[in-house]
């Protein structure tokens, strides 16, 4: 099962519950919303889509299917922006 981890080449910090991440390839500052911040923190130790969906279910009281779809979309977006990496 694929695991999502923070890109080790990024720098980030959470301030007042919101993550700010700088990607070195393009020197962009990315401001993450609440759900993306939660997933970014979760991926510090590595997380699967199932881990992410379970966290979203707990935090936002949504059903598992919705949480899984939302987690997959968010994680894919963070990978596309080089904030996270995927490990097989």
N, CA, C and O atoms as CSV, one atom per row, in Angstrom:
chain,resi,resn,atom,element,x,y,z
A,1,UNK,N,N,0.846,-1.179,0.000
A,1,UNK,CA,C,0.000,0.000,0.000
A,1,UNK,C,C,0.894,1.246,0.000
A,1,UNK,O,O,1.847,1.338,0.773
A,2,UNK,N,N,0.575,2.184,-0.863
A,2,UNK,CA,C,1.354,3.417,-0.974
A,2,UNK,C,C,1.258,4.234,0.306
A,2,UNK,O,O,0.213,4.290,0.954
A,3,UNK,N,N,2.375,4.865,0.652
A,3,UNK,CA,C,2.420,5.742,1.824
A,3,UNK,C,C,2.854,7.127,1.376
A,3,UNK,O,O,3.760,7.282,0.557
A,4,UNK,N,N,2.203,8.104,1.919
A,4,UNK,CA,C,2.509,9.491,1.622
A,4,UNK,C,C,3.386,10.037,2.738
A,4,UNK,O,O,3.111,9.828,3.919
A,5,UNK,N,N,4.444,10.738,2.348
A,5,UNK,CA,C,5.351,11.357,3.312
A,5,UNK,C,C,5.650,12.782,2.868
A,5,UNK,O,O,5.521,13.128,1.693
A,6,UNK,N,N,6.047,13.589,3.823
A,6,UNK,CA,C,6.473,14.945,3.485
A,6,UNK,C,C,7.693,14.881,2.582
A,6,UNK,O,O,8.577,14.047,2.776
A,7,UNK,N,N,7.735,15.748,1.615
A,7,UNK,CA,C,8.915,15.848,0.760
A,7,UNK,C,C,10.056,16.346,1.647
A,7,UNK,O,O,9.946,17.423,2.232
A,8,UNK,N,N,11.151,15.586,1.761
A,8,UNK,CA,C,12.227,15.986,2.667
A,8,UNK,C,C,12.940,17.271,2.244
A,8,UNK,O,O,13.703,17.843,3.023
A,9,UNK,N,N,12.699,17.717,1.032
A,9,UNK,CA,C,13.351,18.945,0.560
A,9,UNK,C,C,12.512,20.196,0.821
A,9,UNK,O,O,12.935,21.307,0.501
A,10,UNK,N,N,11.329,20.018,1.400
A,10,UNK,CA,C,10.487,21.177,1.707
A,10,UNK,C,C,10.740,21.636,3.136
A,10,UNK,O,O,11.261,20.892,3.966
A,11,UNK,N,N,10.363,22.864,3.395
A,11,UNK,CA,C,10.407,23.408,4.746
A,11,UNK,C,C,8.993,23.840,5.088
A,11,UNK,O,O,8.305,24.439,4.261
A,12,UNK,N,N,8.561,23.541,6.291
A,12,UNK,CA,C,7.201,23.913,6.667
A,12,UNK,C,C,7.051,24.144,8.145
A,12,UNK,O,O,7.854,23.689,8.959
A,13,UNK,N,N,5.997,24.866,8.471
A,13,UNK,CA,C,5.704,25.164,9.865
A,13,UNK,C,C,4.198,25.365,9.991
A,13,UNK,O,O,3.543,25.857,9.072
A,14,UNK,N,N,3.664,24.979,11.140
A,14,UNK,CA,C,2.252,25.211,11.446
A,14,UNK,C,C,2.181,26.386,12.401
A,14,UNK,O,O,2.807,26.388,13.461
A,15,UNK,N,N,1.399,27.394,12.001
A,15,UNK,CA,C,1.199,28.585,12.822
A,15,UNK,C,C,-0.304,28.780,12.981
A,15,UNK,O,O,-1.035,28.894,11.997
A,16,UNK,N,N,-0.746,28.818,14.215
A,16,UNK,CA,C,-2.172,28.983,14.521
A,16,UNK,C,C,-3.037,27.976,13.767
A,16,UNK,O,O,-4.105,28.322,13.261
A,17,UNK,N,N,-2.574,26.735,13.695
A,17,UNK,CA,C,-3.354,25.667,13.089
A,17,UNK,C,C,-3.337,25.627,11.575
A,17,UNK,O,O,-4.098,24.871,10.971
A,18,UNK,N,N,-2.479,26.428,10.946
A,18,UNK,CA,C,-2.406,26.443,9.486
A,18,UNK,C,C,-0.958,26.212,9.067
A,18,UNK,O,O,-0.038,26.853,9.576
A,19,UNK,N,N,-0.773,25.278,8.121
A,19,UNK,CA,C,0.573,24.958,7.654
A,19,UNK,C,C,0.989,25.880,6.515
A,19,UNK,O,O,0.201,26.226,5.634
A,20,UNK,N,N,2.255,26.258,6.574
A,20,UNK,CA,C,2.898,27.039,5.527
A,20,UNK,C,C,4.107,26.225,5.086
A,20,UNK,O,O,4.982,25.913,5.894
A,21,UNK,N,N,4.152,25.883,3.801
A,21,UNK,CA,C,5.204,25.013,3.291
A,21,UNK,C,C,5.876,25.688,2.097
A,21,UNK,O,O,5.206,26.196,1.197
A,22,UNK,N,N,7.207,25.685,2.104
A,22,UNK,CA,C,7.975,26.235,0.989
A,22,UNK,C,C,8.569,25.078,0.194
A,22,UNK,O,O,9.226,24.195,0.747
A,23,UNK,N,N,8.323,25.102,-1.118
A,23,UNK,CA,C,8.904,24.097,-2.002
A,23,UNK,C,C,10.134,24.695,-2.676
A,23,UNK,O,O,10.044,25.761,-3.286
A,24,UNK,N,N,11.284,24.024,-2.573
A,24,UNK,CA,C,12.530,24.610,-3.056
A,24,UNK,C,C,12.665,24.676,-4.580
A,24,UNK,O,O,13.375,25.538,-5.097
A,25,UNK,N,N,11.999,23.786,-5.293
A,25,UNK,CA,C,12.133,23.776,-6.749
A,25,UNK,C,C,11.664,25.077,-7.381
A,25,UNK,O,O,12.247,25.552,-8.355
A,26,UNK,N,N,10.595,25.654,-6.812
A,26,UNK,CA,C,10.024,26.869,-7.389
A,26,UNK,C,C,9.985,28.039,-6.396
A,26,UNK,O,O,9.502,29.124,-6.720
A,27,UNK,N,N,10.498,27.802,-5.187
A,27,UNK,CA,C,10.519,28.836,-4.141
A,27,UNK,C,C,9.142,29.401,-3.819
A,27,UNK,O,O,9.010,30.581,-3.495
A,28,UNK,N,N,8.118,28.558,-3.909
A,28,UNK,CA,C,6.756,28.998,-3.613
A,28,UNK,C,C,6.409,28.704,-2.163
A,28,UNK,O,O,6.832,27.702,-1.587
A,29,UNK,N,N,5.627,29.609,-1.596
A,29,UNK,CA,C,5.063,29.403,-0.269
A,29,UNK,C,C,3.634,28.915,-0.455
A,29,UNK,O,O,2.819,29.592,-1.082
A,30,UNK,N,N,3.333,27.748,0.086
A,30,UNK,CA,C,2.001,27.148,-0.016
A,30,UNK,C,C,1.321,27.261,1.346
A,30,UNK,O,O,1.872,26.826,2.358
A,31,UNK,N,N,0.142,27.838,1.368
A,31,UNK,CA,C,-0.655,27.950,2.576
A,31,UNK,C,C,-1.736,26.881,2.512
A,31,UNK,O,O,-2.557,26.876,1.594
A,32,UNK,N,N,-1.739,25.971,3.489
A,32,UNK,CA,C,-2.674,24.851,3.474
A,32,UNK,C,C,-3.890,25.148,4.349
A,32,UNK,O,O,-3.777,25.773,5.403
A,33,UNK,N,N,-5.058,24.687,3.890
A,33,UNK,CA,C,-6.269,24.845,4.693
A,33,UNK,C,C,-6.254,23.847,5.857
A,33,UNK,O,O,-5.302,23.082,6.013
A,34,UNK,N,N,-7.293,23.860,6.654
A,34,UNK,CA,C,-7.336,23.015,7.848
A,34,UNK,C,C,-7.194,21.531,7.569
A,34,UNK,O,O,-6.419,20.847,8.238
A,35,UNK,N,N,-7.925,21.026,6.596
A,35,UNK,CA,C,-7.853,19.595,6.278
A,35,UNK,C,C,-6.484,19.236,5.711
A,35,UNK,O,O,-5.905,18.217,6.088
A,36,UNK,N,N,-5.967,20.061,4.814
A,36,UNK,CA,C,-4.648,19.786,4.228
A,36,UNK,C,C,-3.558,19.874,5.289
A,36,UNK,O,O,-2.598,19.104,5.258
A,37,UNK,N,N,-3.700,20.806,6.224
A,37,UNK,CA,C,-2.734,20.904,7.326
A,37,UNK,C,C,-2.755,19.633,8.161
A,37,UNK,O,O,-1.702,19.111,8.529
A,38,UNK,N,N,-3.950,19.132,8.463
A,38,UNK,CA,C,-4.058,17.908,9.241
A,38,UNK,C,C,-3.377,16.748,8.520
A,38,UNK,O,O,-2.652,15.969,9.139
A,39,UNK,N,N,-3.608,16.632,7.212
A,39,UNK,CA,C,-2.990,15.553,6.448
A,39,UNK,C,C,-1.485,15.756,6.341
A,39,UNK,O,O,-0.734,14.782,6.393
A,40,UNK,N,N,-1.032,16.978,6.196
A,40,UNK,CA,C,0.407,17.250,6.130
A,40,UNK,C,C,1.080,16.825,7.439
A,40,UNK,O,O,2.156,16.228,7.421
A,41,UNK,N,N,0.443,17.133,8.573
A,41,UNK,CA,C,1.002,16.708,9.859
A,41,UNK,C,C,0.996,15.185,9.970
A,41,UNK,O,O,1.951,14.594,10.475
A,42,UNK,N,N,-0.070,14.556,9.504
A,42,UNK,CA,C,-0.199,13.102,9.563
A,42,UNK,C,C,0.897,12.400,8.761
A,42,UNK,O,O,1.339,11.313,9.132
A,43,UNK,N,N,1.332,13.013,7.674
A,43,UNK,CA,C,2.312,12.374,6.792
A,43,UNK,C,C,3.751,12.515,7.288
A,43,UNK,O,O,4.670,12.025,6.631
A,44,UNK,N,N,3.969,13.163,8.418
A,44,UNK,CA,C,5.322,13.286,8.969
A,44,UNK,C,C,5.934,11.905,9.182
A,44,UNK,O,O,7.126,11.709,8.946
A,45,UNK,N,N,5.127,10.958,9.625
A,45,UNK,CA,C,5.599,9.596,9.863
A,45,UNK,C,C,5.194,8.647,8.735
A,45,UNK,O,O,5.482,7.451,8.788
A,46,UNK,N,N,4.531,9.183,7.721
A,46,UNK,CA,C,4.037,8.348,6.628
A,46,UNK,C,C,2.597,7.944,6.902
A,46,UNK,O,O,2.250,7.562,8.020
A,47,UNK,N,N,1.765,8.032,5.879
A,47,UNK,CA,C,0.353,7.696,6.044
A,47,UNK,C,C,-0.206,7.173,4.731
A,47,UNK,O,O,0.200,7.603,3.652
A,48,UNK,N,N,-1.134,6.246,4.839
A,48,UNK,CA,C,-1.831,5.718,3.667
A,48,UNK,C,C,-3.112,6.527,3.453
A,48,UNK,O,O,-3.490,7.344,4.294
A,49,UNK,N,N,-3.764,6.293,2.334
A,49,UNK,CA,C,-5.060,6.942,2.102
A,49,UNK,C,C,-6.050,6.518,3.191
A,49,UNK,O,O,-6.858,7.330,3.641
A,50,UNK,N,N,-5.991,5.259,3.612
A,50,UNK,CA,C,-6.890,4.798,4.669
A,50,UNK,C,C,-6.647,5.542,5.984
A,50,UNK,O,O,-7.596,5.892,6.685
A,51,UNK,N,N,-5.370,5.784,6.319
A,51,UNK,CA,C,-5.038,6.557,7.525
A,51,UNK,C,C,-5.616,7.967,7.421
A,51,UNK,O,O,-6.215,8.485,8.364
A,52,UNK,N,N,-5.421,8.566,6.259
A,52,UNK,CA,C,-5.901,9.935,6.035
A,52,UNK,C,C,-7.425,9.993,6.105
A,52,UNK,O,O,-7.986,10.909,6.708
A,53,UNK,N,N,-8.091,9.023,5.494
A,53,UNK,CA,C,-9.557,8.996,5.514
A,53,UNK,C,C,-10.083,8.840,6.936
A,53,UNK,O,O,-11.050,9.499,7.320
A,54,UNK,N,N,-9.456,7.979,7.708
A,54,UNK,CA,C,-9.878,7.783,9.100
A,54,UNK,C,C,-9.720,9.073,9.895
A,54,UNK,O,O,-10.581,9.412,10.708
A,55,UNK,N,N,-8.629,9.791,9.666
A,55,UNK,CA,C,-8.414,11.065,10.364
A,55,UNK,C,C,-9.470,12.087,9.966
A,55,UNK,O,O,-9.977,12.812,10.821
A,56,UNK,N,N,-9.810,12.155,8.682
A,56,UNK,CA,C,-10.847,13.084,8.233
A,56,UNK,C,C,-12.206,12.725,8.817
A,56,UNK,O,O,-12.971,13.610,9.201
A,57,UNK,N,N,-12.511,11.432,8.888
A,57,UNK,CA,C,-13.785,10.988,9.482
A,57,UNK,C,C,-13.894,11.454,10.926
A,57,UNK,O,O,-14.941,11.943,11.348
A,58,UNK,N,N,-12.832,11.305,11.668
A,58,UNK,CA,C,-12.831,11.685,13.073
A,58,UNK,C,C,-12.964,13.197,13.239
A,58,UNK,O,O,-13.740,13.672,14.069
A,59,UNK,N,N,-12.213,13.938,12.459
A,59,UNK,CA,C,-12.176,15.393,12.606
A,59,UNK,C,C,-13.429,16.081,12.079
A,59,UNK,O,O,-13.922,17.032,12.686
A,60,UNK,N,N,-13.942,15.604,10.953
A,60,UNK,CA,C,-15.029,16.316,10.278
A,60,UNK,C,C,-16.367,15.585,10.281
A,60,UNK,O,O,-17.342,16.090,9.725
A,61,UNK,N,N,-16.430,14.419,10.889
A,61,UNK,CA,C,-17.673,13.652,10.984
A,61,UNK,C,C,-18.342,13.450,9.627
A,61,UNK,O,O,-19.527,13.732,9.450
A,62,UNK,N,N,-17.553,12.954,8.678
A,62,UNK,CA,C,-18.075,12.603,7.355
A,62,UNK,C,C,-18.013,11.088,7.202
A,62,UNK,O,O,-17.301,10.411,7.943
A,63,UNK,N,N,-18.761,10.564,6.242
A,63,UNK,CA,C,-18.738,9.118,6.035
A,63,UNK,C,C,-17.410,8.711,5.397
A,63,UNK,O,O,-16.712,9.531,4.800
A,64,UNK,N,N,-17.083,7.445,5.536
A,64,UNK,CA,C,-15.787,6.940,5.096
A,64,UNK,C,C,-15.575,7.105,3.594
A,64,UNK,O,O,-14.472,7.454,3.173
A,65,UNK,N,N,-16.591,6.866,2.780
A,65,UNK,CA,C,-16.439,6.989,1.328
A,65,UNK,C,C,-16.107,8.426,0.931
A,65,UNK,O,O,-15.240,8.655,0.086
A,66,UNK,N,N,-16.791,9.386,1.536
A,66,UNK,CA,C,-16.517,10.800,1.253
A,66,UNK,C,C,-15.125,11.178,1.734
A,66,UNK,O,O,-14.377,11.855,1.028
A,67,UNK,N,N,-14.782,10.736,2.942
A,67,UNK,CA,C,-13.463,11.042,3.499
A,67,UNK,C,C,-12.355,10.442,2.645
A,67,UNK,O,O,-11.320,11.075,2.435
A,68,UNK,N,N,-12.560,9.240,2.159
A,68,UNK,CA,C,-11.530,8.589,1.330
A,68,UNK,C,C,-11.346,9.346,0.022
A,68,UNK,O,O,-10.214,9.565,-0.410
A,69,UNK,N,N,-12.440,9.747,-0.613
A,69,UNK,CA,C,-12.351,10.499,-1.870
A,69,UNK,C,C,-11.680,11.850,-1.638
A,69,UNK,O,O,-10.829,12.267,-2.422
A,70,UNK,N,N,-12.063,12.531,-0.564
A,70,UNK,CA,C,-11.467,13.832,-0.251
A,70,UNK,C,C,-9.985,13.695,0.099
A,70,UNK,O,O,-9.168,14.512,-0.325
A,71,UNK,N,N,-9.640,12.667,0.867
A,71,UNK,CA,C,-8.240,12.445,1.236
A,71,UNK,C,C,-7.404,12.165,-0.007
A,71,UNK,O,O,-6.315,12.719,-0.160
A,72,UNK,N,N,-7.902,11.314,-0.892
A,72,UNK,CA,C,-7.164,10.990,-2.120
A,72,UNK,C,C,-6.944,12.244,-2.963
A,72,UNK,O,O,-5.848,12.457,-3.482
A,73,UNK,N,N,-7.968,13.066,-3.102
A,73,UNK,CA,C,-7.848,14.292,-3.898
A,73,UNK,C,C,-6.837,15.253,-3.268
A,73,UNK,O,O,-6.007,15.832,-3.969
A,74,UNK,N,N,-6.905,15.416,-1.969
A,74,UNK,CA,C,-5.996,16.324,-1.281
A,74,UNK,C,C,-4.559,15.818,-1.344
A,74,UNK,O,O,-3.643,16.582,-1.649
A,75,UNK,N,N,-4.363,14.543,-1.058
A,75,UNK,CA,C,-3.015,13.980,-1.098
A,75,UNK,C,C,-2.424,14.065,-2.507
A,75,UNK,O,O,-1.248,14.394,-2.667
A,76,UNK,N,N,-3.221,13.774,-3.510
A,76,UNK,CA,C,-2.746,13.878,-4.897
A,76,UNK,C,C,-2.357,15.313,-5.240
A,76,UNK,O,O,-1.367,15.541,-5.935
A,77,UNK,N,N,-3.132,16.276,-4.755
A,77,UNK,CA,C,-2.812,17.686,-4.983
A,77,UNK,C,C,-1.492,18.056,-4.310
A,77,UNK,O,O,-0.671,18.757,-4.901
A,78,UNK,N,N,-1.287,17.592,-3.085
A,78,UNK,CA,C,-0.045,17.895,-2.372
A,78,UNK,C,C,1.160,17.237,-3.039
A,78,UNK,O,O,2.258,17.794,-3.023
A,79,UNK,N,N,0.963,16.071,-3.617
A,79,UNK,CA,C,2.039,15.421,-4.375
A,79,UNK,C,C,2.328,16.214,-5.648
A,79,UNK,O,O,3.491,16.424,-5.993
A,80,UNK,N,N,1.289,16.652,-6.344
A,80,UNK,CA,C,1.472,17.420,-7.569
A,80,UNK,C,C,2.224,18.716,-7.310
A,80,UNK,O,O,2.962,19.191,-8.173
A,81,UNK,N,N,2.040,19.291,-6.124
A,81,UNK,CA,C,2.725,20.545,-5.780
A,81,UNK,C,C,4.093,20.281,-5.117
A,81,UNK,O,O,4.752,21.217,-4.664
A,82,UNK,N,N,4.513,19.011,-5.063
A,82,UNK,CA,C,5.804,18.587,-4.521
A,82,UNK,C,C,5.936,18.848,-3.021
A,82,UNK,O,O,7.042,19.001,-2.503
A,83,UNK,N,N,4.801,18.896,-2.335
A,83,UNK,CA,C,4.798,19.056,-0.878
A,83,UNK,C,C,4.936,17.693,-0.215
A,83,UNK,O,O,5.557,17.561,0.840
A,84,UNK,N,N,4.345,16.674,-0.852
A,84,UNK,CA,C,4.450,15.292,-0.378
A,84,UNK,C,C,5.066,14.428,-1.466
A,84,UNK,O,O,5.079,14.792,-2.642
A,85,UNK,N,N,5.573,13.286,-1.054
A,85,UNK,CA,C,6.049,12.262,-1.984
A,85,UNK,C,C,5.314,10.961,-1.672
A,85,UNK,O,O,4.834,10.754,-0.558
A,86,UNK,N,N,5.237,10.091,-2.674
A,86,UNK,CA,C,4.577,8.791,-2.496
A,86,UNK,C,C,5.642,7.703,-2.507
A,86,UNK,O,O,6.508,7.665,-3.381
A,87,UNK,N,N,5.559,6.826,-1.522
A,87,UNK,CA,C,6.448,5.673,-1.447
A,87,UNK,C,C,5.616,4.414,-1.652
A,87,UNK,O,O,4.555,4.261,-1.046
A,88,UNK,N,N,6.088,3.528,-2.491
A,88,UNK,CA,C,5.309,2.288,-2.741
A,88,UNK,C,C,5.223,1.391,-1.516
A,88,UNK,O,O,4.608,0.326,-1.572
